[in-house]
Amino acid sequence: MTAATGFVYDETYLRHRPGESHPERPARLEAIVQRLNQTGLINELTPIAPYKAPVSWVEKLHDAEYIKKFQAACARGASIFMVPDCGICPESYEVALLAVGGVFAAVEKIMDGAVANAFCAVRPPGHHAERARALGFCFFNNIALGAAYLLERYGLERVAIIDWDVHHGNGTQRLFEDDSRIFYLSLHEDPQFCYPGTGFRREQGRGPGLGFTLNLPLPMHSGDQEYLRALTQEGLPRLKKFAPQFVLLSAGFDAHEDDPLAHQEVTRQGYRAMGRMLLELARDYAQGRFLTVLEGGYNLMVLADCVEDHVRQLISAARGQIDP
């Protein structure tokens, strides 16, 4: 196995401007890249160039008419698309295609053996986007499309998506809720008190996908202890039983105690502990194949800290050593 960790980034991602005071701002990626440069970690990463995802692939999960409406809204200079929190600018459609293509490019490099794992510093984020509905800063579901790419292009039969963003990934869940090839695990704040109000325990999939969705909602003000207990006692046993061939992580860092958009109390150490557990899962079941896709995280210092830590873990895992 190669000892490299891939990194997807392009300055074009900064061109998506959802509004002057919008929390999902270009500065998020700038903070990440600045930290990776300051620490020298950028020199230990293998750059992966994103490309615009073909619309035919985006249509695997999103309705063609929805895609056209998004494109048209950007072209006419609209400032929002569908809901007020989905701010857009003329470049947003093209940038969103590049975000999906960044995930595709990383999947290709991992599956071809060029890198062992990768981090996708892409925006706009994706896990709230549904088949024909933009929500929660999201337009195309980047990680879900990456999973579909693994199933259809590479013929994988079992792909795990773990989502530790503080907000439930309603889009990812709904796109795969009847598909037994995808196991979706989400750890998030209690949906009674947190956007988008989905992700109750009773939501377990449907039809052939029943039992392949595991929601672990956590009470307000939950911290490392509660998150790690949920992951070790419920999440990991189910994931190991599923035995994924590839592990995808929707990495929102907004459950951190200093994030402004939620009420949880996870620390930098807690994120490292969860990352270690998931990398061990990938090592033991998925030949180390692990892909992280950025979702939320709105305190710039916290975001830079947590991404730095996570990238260090990916680099160590690619070299055959899981950091403690």
Secondary structure, 3 states (H helix, E strand, C coil): CCCCEEEECCHHHHHCCCCCCCCCCCHHHHHHHHHHHHHCHHHHEEEECCCCCCHHHHCCCCCHHHHHHHHHHHHCCCCECCCCCCECCCCHHHHHHHHHHHHHHHHHHHHCCCCCEEEECCCCCCCCCECCECECCECCCHHHHHHHHHHHHHCCCCEEEEECCCCCCHHHHHHHCCCCCEEEEEEEECCCCCCCCCCCCCCCCCHHHCCCEEEEEECCCCEHHHHHHHHHHHHHHHHHHHCCCEEEEEECCCCECCCCCCCCEECHHHHHHHHHHHHHHHHHHCCCCEEEEECCCCCHHHHHHHHHHHHHHHHHHHCCCCCC
